[in-house]
Amino acid sequence: MFKSFRPGFTGTGICRAPDRMYHGIVTVFSFGWNTITLFVVPKKERYCLMPCPKRRGRRFLGAASLPILVGFIVGSGVISPFDSGTRAAGTSWQVVTARNDGPIARSQYGMADDETGHIYVYGGSPAVNASLNDFWVYNVDSDDWRQLPNGVVPALVEPHLAVDSQGNVWEFGGVANLMSPHITADGHSFGLYEYQPALGAWRDATPDDAQPGIDWPAGREDFGFAFDSLAGNLVVFAGEGQDDAVLNDMWTLNEQTSIWTQVTQQYANSAGQVIAPRSIYNISADAAGHLYLFGGSFLSPPFGIGVSAYSNDLWRYDDQDQTWTLLAGVPNEFDPRSPLPRHYYGQTVDSWGDFDILGGYLYAPDASPFFLGTRYGNYARSFEFADGQIPGTYGLSDFWQFNSTTGWRDLTVDLGALSSGPLIPYMLVADAATNQLFTFGGFHIGPDGLMEPSNTLWSLDERVALAPAPPATVTPTASATPSQTATVVPTATPTRAVRPSPTSAVIRTATPAPRAGAARSGTPTTKATATRPAPAIPSQTTTKQTVGALASTEPLTGNTVVKTTTSGPYKLVLKIGPPQKIFTADQVHRLHPKTGEIAILGTTPAVGTSIPNHYLALYIYSRATGATVSNMKVTISIILPNGAARPEPASGVMQGIGIGPADRHYGANVSLPNGPYRVVVQVEEPTSSFDFT
């Protein structure tokens, strides 16, 4: 990443960039046959385009051209201390061999998954003094990479990506050249960009008059960016902003209104402490309206910090009451009973609804690192150049899962192809369509035993490796006496009938997206009520299409019958099959069911006068994009042959356990007659009907 150095080096020089020259101070270091040149420019123009130490050294110094040897903190050699052979083949991390070449090796890139089998990668740093603006998608089903067009988003280091409910990809933040748009004086981007797969193009969604930090989130790096599918919000949280300021602010952008709102955050179960301003590397969202934050690093220790400039506290944010809850660890401190703190690690919420973290980096310059002798201290591995060690720099070689009922679970045994040494992955995503985790690139051990950037894609089958199992008991070390320790807090059951109004005023509107095929407006709108154009819905059209033959005698019990029709801009798929077990988000977290439905919104009482005998599922797809739609006004009724209407099914928004948002639908357990009947579906205004016998 573009990183600042403190003044004080000797010598002067000129550094040429593609679009300008920088005057600054130069220092040259020699490591055997390697030479490193550090170029330092004035504060507003000083960059180091790789991870590097800064003040307390929370970043690691490395370069693609520099060999880095790896050893243990305790012991010697490069043999993994973890037994990756205790599980059967296919149950640990594996190298993905795509059918074609993909992105080049890089670190500090952006990555996101649309949960339907498409993994997006953007930008990052391939080497010293270089950044990228290439944009790629990996298709899990076809096992190939494809480079997508980009003529809008600048080259960025540490870009962050998120995918909304319509499958559109958003980018916010990162660090870029000072000539790029929407950049602060020290190179932090506050630009917001959207890629629409239906149009095959990016657009700049940043108004010309946006005021970062006032009516728009400030430019930043090392921050969290995620899409909360339940609230329909993009979320920006914490990070490092202009002039090295660390942040703990939260902003949300609603996908329907395109309005930024700064959130007043509340806290529970934290002994009155709040999340101290910190650099993090991401936040992760689940399907129940929660965001997860693990640890972070401090440019200078906050009040009350112990011996570490890192924390390993774990927090969960609930979007309904805007409250952070401490799940594990000690607020803003290092707790030796939890996984080691870290930076540049991968994190995600998996298909089981649990929170996973993978690898990372930390810096501890003291002669006795703060984690030395702790329960998980051996997971930290020191880095060495060819002729010596950079003191205090460590990579992590571990893999963890947190369940809100049972706590942390050590899954390092599942590292498999990633177990050869420390890994600094930067990103980790979960693909709901295939129940796999993926990580790409970052810094890994190469075939010559040296630490170097990678362009390898790795995957893990969640259905086997992450299947729920009793976790190992985590016991405190004898020396650990934290003052405020969280207990494991069960996930609260979400109730979404009415969402409370934000505690802060609406203050900025993002530039709305143009309708597919329409010309883009030349002047960004600044009206607080501006909305992104919705799909066109015929205002006077009523469709009553009968699907299926009344003479059919196919039994329904124990089978699934599928009917399909179209209604305006939507494709409707109605499925009727055996009744399903329906779980709340809290029950999924506690019970880990492998089959059934999770209730995302609404309730699902039985319909009819007898015990439910079928499950009714209505899937709505956009005919333009193929994406599932679950934010429409939908009514469903059952009409008998005599014209009598059964009570309307109280259908809620559901998705199959272990499938994810790609399976979002309107569903309910219902009691259906043995004879013929008609299911009438109304989406917004148009009406469609399905006939059954």
Sequence and secondary structure as in RCSB ss.txt:
>XXXX:A:sequence
MFKSFRPGFTGTGICRAPDRMYHGIVTVFSFGWNTITLFVVPKKERYCLMPCPKRRGRRFLGAASLPILVGFIVG
SGVISPFDSGTRAAGTSWQVVTARNDGPIARSQYGMADDETGHIYVYGGSPAVNASLNDFWVYNVDSDDWRQLPN
GVVPALVEPHLAVDSQGNVWEFGGVANLMSPHITADGHSFGLYEYQPALGAWRDATPDDAQPGIDWPAGREDFGF
AFDSLAGNLVVFAGEGQDDAVLNDMWTLNEQTSIWTQVTQQYANSAGQVIAPRSIYNISADAAGHLYLFGGSFLS
PPFGIGVSAYSNDLWRYDDQDQTWTLLAGVPNEFDPRSPLPRHYYGQTVDSWGDFDILGGYLYAPDASPFFLGTR
YGNYARSFEFADGQIPGTYGLSDFWQFNSTTGWRDLTVDLGALSSGPLIPYMLVADAATNQLFTFGGFHIGPDGL
MEPSNTLWSLDERVALAPAPPATVTPTASATPSQTATVVPTATPTRAVRPSPTSAVIRTATPAPRAGAARSGTPT
TKATATRPAPAIPSQTTTKQTVGALASTEPLTGNTVVKTTTSGPYKLVLKIGPPQKIFTADQVHRLHPKTGEIAI
LGTTPAVGTSIPNHYLALYIYSRATGATVSNMKVTISIILPNGAARPEPASGVMQGIGIGPADRHYGANVSLPNG
PYRVVVQVEEPTSSFDFT
>XXXX:A:secstr
 B    S    EEEEE SS EEEEEEEEEEETTEEEEEEE  GGG   BS    TTT S    TTS EEEEESSS
 SS  SS TTSS TTSS EEE  SS    SBBS EEEE SSSEEEEEEEBSSTT  EEEEEEEETTTTEEEEE  
SSS  BBS EEEE TTS EEEE  B  TTSSSB TTSBB  EEEEETTTTEEEE   TT  BTTTB    BS EE
EEETTTTEEEEEEEE GGG EEEEEEEEETTT EEEE   EEESSTT    S B S  EE TTSEEEEEEEE SS
  TT  S SEEEEEEEEETTTTEEEEEES TTS  TTS    BS EEEE TTS EEEEEEEEE  SSS TTTTST
TGGGEEEEEETTEEEEEEEEEEEEEEEETTTEEEE GGG GGGTTS  B    EEETTTTEEEEE SEEE TTS 
EEEB  EEEEEHHHHTS          TT   SS            SS    SS EEEE      TTS   SS  
  TT         SS       S TT     TTS EEEEEEETTEEEEEEEES   EE HHHHHHH  SSSEEEE
ES    BSSS   EEEEEEEEETTT  B  SS EEEEEE TTS EE     EEEEETTT GGG EEEEEE   SS
 EEEEEEESS EEEEEE 
